[in-house]
Structure formats: C-alpha cells, structure tokens
C-alpha cells in the first residue's frame, strides 16, 4: 500500500458511484488504510457496503430538497439498519423499489435477446464483461434503419461533467441555445459588448447553475 501522511481530513463525494462490487471493496480498503495512517475520512455515500464500513453514520432528511437538511439519525451502521428512517428501512431490506411488471409491449429481437421497444432494457454484469461492447453493437444494429427515428448514444463522462447535467446536456441542446442567447439584446454588456455564450445557465435550486 502506498505511503500516506497523517493528520489529513479527506472529504469524499460518492467515492463508490458506478463501481462494481470488487471495486467498491478496493475503495473501502483504501479508505481504511487512510484512517490507519492517522487520517479522518468523511464521505457522502449511497452504497450500502461503504455505509456499512463506516464507524459513524449521519443520516439527513427526512426528505429531499426543501424537505431535508435535518439530521434525523446519528449512530453506527447497525443502529441505522434498525432505525425507522427511510435510509434505515432501505439498507435493512425492509423497503424496496417496486419491480416492473412483465413487459407486454412490442419486442425487438437482437442476437438471442428480446428487447422491449418503448421500455427500459438494462445491461448488467461485472466490469470488463462486455456491456459497453454490447451497447456499441446495439448502436450499429439499429443506426440507419427504420426501427427508430434516431439512435443517440450517451456516455457518462459527457453528461457527468456536472451534477446539474440533464438530458438536454447529453443531447447537446445547450450548444445550440447558448449562441442564440448571446445574440439577444439582454445579453449585451455595458459598452454594448456582447457576452460570450458559455456563461448562460438555468439557476439550480441553490441559486447556482
């Protein structure tokens, strides 16, 4: 394991996001090593394995946005699992997302699979098992045909540049709109200079955007 200075506070924002089970265990191992070297780690996290590895958990809520912001639980992971907060119920398995009903719509045949046209299909498996390759094959299979009006492939780095990215970000909508906004009279700065296109953003809930 690499050497590490001590006395450092590490603040991590969802370090396990998008990782496989084995990769999450690696993240937990690194975090534990940091603490063993005399450092402190605080992490925003949703993955149950990372939350379960914590010495202390602080649960915010009770809801999201304006309904949140309050500390509704503090304690060990085992105590959280037994609590009646929404996080505790979810982590303990007492509360689950509803499972989709069997698909009864139009079916697309692709290789040996039935894909739900107009529905949601998920490619699942460990890292390196061929999911991205299958996505590429799907793109090639249906591009230029009459099955769909358009095939648009969206990659995480594209839309993951900001936590405020949206569908319009993925589709390049703002690349078209920003130059148009820059040409409006309201975009003119003092001395009649035009503002560059990139500063235009819709404000998010916290006033940033």
MOBEL-V244726 format. One record per residue. N is the residue number from 1. RES is the residue in one small letter. PHI is phi in whole degrees, 0 to 359 (999 if undefined). OMEGA is omega in whole degrees, 0 to 359 (999 if undefined). Layout:
n=N res=RES phi=PHI omega=OMEGA
n=N res=RES phi=PHI omega=OMEGA
//
This chain:
n=1 res=x phi=999 omega=184
n=2 res=x phi=290 omega=177
n=3 res=x phi=291 omega=184
n=4 res=x phi=214 omega=176
n=5 res=x phi=293 omega=179
n=6 res=x phi=250 omega=178
n=7 res=x phi=82 omega=183
n=8 res=x phi=255 omega=173
n=9 res=x phi=262 omega=178
n=10 res=x phi=258 omega=179
n=11 res=x phi=249 omega=186
n=12 res=x phi=247 omega=179
n=13 res=x phi=253 omega=179
n=14 res=x phi=52 omega=182
n=15 res=x phi=295 omega=182
n=16 res=x phi=259 omega=184
n=17 res=x phi=299 omega=175
n=18 res=x phi=77 omega=183
n=19 res=x phi=263 omega=175
n=20 res=x phi=283 omega=181
n=21 res=x phi=302 omega=180
n=22 res=x phi=295 omega=179
n=23 res=x phi=292 omega=178
n=24 res=x phi=296 omega=177
n=25 res=x phi=299 omega=177
n=26 res=x phi=295 omega=178
n=27 res=x phi=298 omega=179
n=28 res=x phi=298 omega=179
n=29 res=x phi=298 omega=179
n=30 res=x phi=295 omega=180
n=31 res=x phi=298 omega=178
n=32 res=x phi=297 omega=178
n=33 res=x phi=297 omega=178
n=34 res=x phi=302 omega=182
n=35 res=x phi=291 omega=179
n=36 res=x phi=295 omega=178
n=37 res=x phi=273 omega=177
n=38 res=x phi=91 omega=179
n=39 res=x phi=257 omega=178
n=40 res=x phi=239 omega=181
n=41 res=x phi=234 omega=170
n=42 res=x phi=243 omega=183
n=43 res=x phi=226 omega=165
n=44 res=x phi=276 omega=186
n=45 res=x phi=207 omega=177
n=46 res=x phi=244 omega=183
n=47 res=x phi=285 omega=186
n=48 res=x phi=298 omega=181
n=49 res=x phi=293 omega=179
n=50 res=x phi=289 omega=178
n=51 res=x phi=299 omega=180
n=52 res=x phi=293 omega=179
n=53 res=x phi=273 omega=183
n=54 res=x phi=284 omega=174
n=55 res=x phi=279 omega=181
n=56 res=x phi=214 omega=180
n=57 res=x phi=240 omega=174
n=58 res=x phi=245 omega=183
n=59 res=x phi=254 omega=179
n=60 res=x phi=260 omega=180
n=61 res=x phi=169 omega=5
n=62 res=x phi=280 omega=179
n=63 res=x phi=239 omega=180
n=64 res=x phi=256 omega=176
n=65 res=x phi=60 omega=182
n=66 res=x phi=294 omega=180
n=67 res=x phi=272 omega=182
n=68 res=x phi=248 omega=177
n=69 res=x phi=92 omega=181
n=70 res=x phi=251 omega=174
n=71 res=x phi=282 omega=182
n=72 res=x phi=254 omega=176
n=73 res=x phi=203 omega=168
n=74 res=x phi=216 omega=182
n=75 res=x phi=164 omega=180
n=76 res=x phi=278 omega=176
n=77 res=x phi=303 omega=180
n=78 res=x phi=298 omega=178
n=79 res=x phi=291 omega=178
n=80 res=x phi=296 omega=181
n=81 res=x phi=302 omega=182
n=82 res=x phi=270 omega=185
n=83 res=x phi=285 omega=181
n=84 res=x phi=257 omega=174
n=85 res=x phi=282 omega=179
n=86 res=x phi=298 omega=177
n=87 res=x phi=295 omega=180
n=88 res=x phi=298 omega=179
n=89 res=x phi=294 omega=180
n=90 res=x phi=291 omega=183
n=91 res=x phi=296 omega=182
n=92 res=x phi=277 omega=181
n=93 res=x phi=87 omega=178
n=94 res=x phi=285 omega=181
n=95 res=x phi=227 omega=182
n=96 res=x phi=225 omega=173
n=97 res=x phi=290 omega=178
n=98 res=x phi=295 omega=179
n=99 res=x phi=270 omega=181
n=100 res=x phi=297 omega=176
n=101 res=x phi=286 omega=177
n=102 res=x phi=306 omega=184
n=103 res=x phi=289 omega=179
n=104 res=x phi=238 omega=179
n=105 res=x phi=264 omega=183
n=106 res=x phi=291 omega=183
n=107 res=x phi=247 omega=172
n=108 res=x phi=253 omega=176
n=109 res=x phi=267 omega=178
n=110 res=x phi=218 omega=187
n=111 res=x phi=56 omega=179
n=112 res=x phi=253 omega=187
n=113 res=x phi=242 omega=170
n=114 res=x phi=258 omega=182
n=115 res=x phi=251 omega=181
n=116 res=x phi=279 omega=176
n=117 res=x phi=287 omega=185
n=118 res=x phi=88 omega=179
n=119 res=x phi=238 omega=182
n=120 res=x phi=247 omega=174
n=121 res=x phi=246 omega=182
n=122 res=x phi=243 omega=173
n=123 res=x phi=262 omega=190
n=124 res=x phi=230 omega=177
n=125 res=x phi=154 omega=182
n=126 res=x phi=293 omega=180
n=127 res=x phi=300 omega=176
n=128 res=x phi=82 omega=184
n=129 res=x phi=270 omega=176
n=130 res=x phi=114 omega=182
n=131 res=x phi=295 omega=182
n=132 res=x phi=295 omega=177
n=133 res=x phi=297 omega=178
n=134 res=x phi=297 omega=178
n=135 res=x phi=297 omega=177
n=136 res=x phi=296 omega=179
n=137 res=x phi=296 omega=177
n=138 res=x phi=298 omega=179
n=139 res=x phi=299 omega=180
n=140 res=x phi=294 omega=184
n=141 res=x phi=299 omega=189
n=142 res=x phi=256 omega=177
n=143 res=x phi=287 omega=176
n=144 res=x phi=80 omega=179
n=145 res=x phi=266 omega=182
n=146 res=x phi=259 omega=182
n=147 res=x phi=292 omega=181
n=148 res=x phi=234 omega=176
n=149 res=x phi=296 omega=182
n=150 res=x phi=203 omega=172
n=151 res=x phi=249 omega=182
n=152 res=x phi=242 omega=180
n=153 res=x phi=263 omega=183
n=154 res=x phi=247 omega=180
n=155 res=x phi=250 omega=183
n=156 res=x phi=303 omega=180
n=157 res=x phi=300 omega=181
n=158 res=x phi=294 omega=183
n=159 res=x phi=266 omega=184
n=160 res=x phi=271 omega=181
n=161 res=x phi=294 omega=180
n=162 res=x phi=215 omega=177
n=163 res=x phi=295 omega=181
n=164 res=x phi=263 omega=178
n=165 res=x phi=298 omega=182
n=166 res=x phi=226 omega=178
n=167 res=x phi=302 omega=180
n=168 res=x phi=296 omega=177
n=169 res=x phi=294 omega=180
n=170 res=x phi=302 omega=187
n=171 res=x phi=277 omega=178
n=172 res=x phi=78 omega=182
n=173 res=x phi=301 omega=184
n=174 res=x phi=290 omega=176
n=175 res=x phi=296 omega=178
n=176 res=x phi=274 omega=187
n=177 res=x phi=285 omega=185
n=178 res=x phi=301 omega=177
n=179 res=x phi=299 omega=178
n=180 res=x phi=293 omega=177
n=181 res=x phi=296 omega=181
n=182 res=x phi=293 omega=180
n=183 res=x phi=267 omega=181
n=184 res=x phi=282 omega=179
n=185 res=x phi=302 omega=181
n=186 res=x phi=294 omega=182
n=187 res=x phi=280 omega=184
n=188 res=x phi=290 omega=177
n=189 res=x phi=271 omega=171
n=190 res=x phi=307 omega=185
n=191 res=x phi=69 omega=174
n=192 res=x phi=60 omega=178
n=193 res=x phi=283 omega=179
n=194 res=x phi=275 omega=176
n=195 res=x phi=284 omega=175
n=196 res=x phi=295 omega=187
n=197 res=x phi=289 omega=192
n=198 res=x phi=291 omega=183
n=199 res=x phi=288 omega=187
n=200 res=x phi=284 omega=179
n=201 res=x phi=218 omega=168
n=202 res=x phi=280 omega=179
n=203 res=x phi=293 omega=174
n=204 res=x phi=274 omega=185
n=205 res=x phi=297 omega=181
n=206 res=x phi=264 omega=179
n=207 res=x phi=90 omega=180
n=208 res=x phi=252 omega=179
n=209 res=x phi=172 omega=999
//
